[in-house]
C-alpha cells in the first residue's frame, strides 16, 4: 500500500510524481515545496520532472486535476432513487469527506463496483486535507489556480443541483433555485474542509445543521427526514 491517502501504488511515472507531490506538500507545505523535494520523495532525478511539467505551478495544477479525480470519485454517484437520501449522502461526503473510513465504507457497500478500488479511504482528516487546502490558498493571488478551483466547485455544485432538480420534479423538494441552494451546500462543505484541515470541530453537529438546512429550505411540507 502506498504512503499518503492513496490505497493503491502508482501505475506510472506521472502517478508516482503525484503521490510524491502529496507527501512533499504534507511534509513541507507550499512554501517549502520544491521540485527537488518532490523528486526526492519520488525517487526520481530532478531533470526527469521537466519531461512532464514546465515548473512548480504547472505541476501543482496537474496535481489538482489528479486529486480531484481521486477525491471526486465517490461524489458523482447516484446512491439511490430517493433524492432526499441522495442529497443527504452527498452532503455527508462534503462535510465528513470520503477520507473517513466509515463513510467511505458505507458508500462502497451502497454502490459496489461504482467506486474505484483505489479511491482514497483515509482516517486522519487534518493530515490528508492540509495539502489540498494549501494549494487551494494559491487561488488568492494566482488566476490559474482560481480558475481551476472555480471549475472544481462548479462540478460539485452541478451534482447537488441535479439531485435537487430531480427532487423538485418528484415533488419531495420545494420549488427553489436548485443552483443557488446547491452553491450554499458546496460553501458549507468547503468550509468544513478548511476547518478540518486547520482546527478541531464537531463534525456531527455540522452534519445535523446541514440536515436542518435541507429540512427547512428544501423539503416539501409532507416530507420528513428519516
GIZICOR-V465769 format. One record per backbone hydrogen bond with DSSP energy under -1.0 kcal/mol. NH is the residue of the N-H (numbers start at 1). CO is the residue of the C=O. Records with the same first field share a line. If there is no record, write none. Layout:
BEGIN
NH->CO + CO
END
This chain:
BEGIN
16->12
17->13
18->14
19->15
20->16
21->17
22->18
23->19
24->20
25->21
26->22
27->23
28->24
29->25
33->30
38->34
39->35
40->36
41->37
42->38
43->39
44->39
49->46
51->48
52->49
53->49
59->55
60->56
61->57
62->58
63->59
64->60
65->61
66->62
67->63
68->64
69->65
70->66
71->67
72->68
75->72
76->72
77->75
86->82
87->83
88->84
89->85
90->86
91->87
92->88
93->89
94->90
95->91
96->92
97->92
100->97
104->100
105->101
106->102
107->103
108->104
109->105
110->106
111->107
114->111
119->116
125->123
128->124
129->125
130->126
133->129
134->130
135->131
136->132
137->133
138->135
139->136
140->137
141->138
142->138
146->142
147->143
148->144
149->145
150->146
151->147
152->148
153->149
154->150
155->151
156->152
157->153
158->154
159->155
160->156
161->157
162->158
163->159
164->160
165->161
166->162
167->163
168->164
169->165
170->166
172->167
173->167
174->218
176->174
178->176
181->177
182->178
183->179
184->180
185->181
186->182
187->183
188->184
189->185
190->186
191->187
192->188
193->189
194->190
195->191
196->192
197->193
198->194
199->195
203->201
206->202
207->203
208->204
209->205
210->206
211->207
212->208
213->209
214->210
215->211
216->212
217->213
218->214
219->214
220->172
223->220
END
